Amino acid sequence: MSEFERQQAKMASGKGFIAALDQSGGSTPKALKLYGITEGSWQDEEEMMDLVHAMRTRIITSPVFNGERILAAILFEATMRREIEGRPSADYLWNVKQVVPIIKVDKGLAEEANGVQLMKPMPDLDDLLAEAKRHGFFGTKMRSVIKQAEPEGITAVVAQQFEFGRRILDAGLVPIIEPEVDIHCPDKARAEDLLKAAILEQLDDLDADQEVMLKLTPPEQDNLYAACVTHPRVLRVVLLSGGYAREEANARLARQKGVVASFSRALTEGLSVDQSDAEFDATLDAAIESIYQASLT
């Protein structure tokens, strides 16, 4: 069995969840502030990214962070090019921790139109995919946002996600399709019904040997995405925390059969740069265990 096949098998049927550690330049200041590092503590973006890499490194190298409860970790592009304990980040994740490496490839969100935010253009996508493949990444992640139950906008979001998804599959990586429904969407349940229909239509158009992962907002109707969970073109369905606090995100996740978490802020909630290693590891261990348990349903 090849390394890719071992990673694929873990993603398909392993117990655990995905740790989303892919804060980009836009979301990093907020992540650092929650960690106890205030804006103004860095001189430029490079120094800011060094600080967030130190935060991610502390999480990943913690003895409680490993493949027993964590399936995969999503990394930012800059993290791919940095090292963890003297090893390339993806190599450290997989070969030391047995955690599947995934890379965020989108360049952020465009302005809202038709009730949604599409992804910005990705002119360097093919080069990034080739680099990620060389580094040993298994898959990718890219995010759009749905803010209104607008059929035209939702169709456009899903079409764009799968258009890029096909290019990612052609490059030998497995894409995470992430059309997030904003938890403040006025008619969230209606938006989710439209989203499910659009996703299933695109899934049915994939080739028989193609598989994607789906990253979705916890739905208003429990098990709304059951048909996606069992679809032959879907490797795994995961749920984001979407701005819900960890307790609420876990409760919503636990009601969905066959799905696991892909949490970012809900995972790092309570972690602080000022904590001792023992305090940090205990806080992280409690977070990992709660999300792991919610992912077992």
Protein Blocks (a to p, Z undefined) as FASTA:
>chain_A
ZZklmmmmmmmmpgcddddfkbcfklmmmmmmmnopaghiafblmlmmmmmmmmmmmmmm
pmklcfklmmbdcddfklmmpceehiafklmmmmmnopacdddfbebjaddeehiacddd
dfklmmmmmmmmmnopabdcdddddfbdcfklmmmmmmmmmmmmmmmmmnopacdddddd
dfklfblmlmmmmmmmmmmmmmmmpcfkbccdddddddfbghklmmmmmpmkbfbdcdde
hopafklmmmmmmmpghiacddfklmmgoiafkbcfklmmmmmmmmmmmmmmmmmZZ
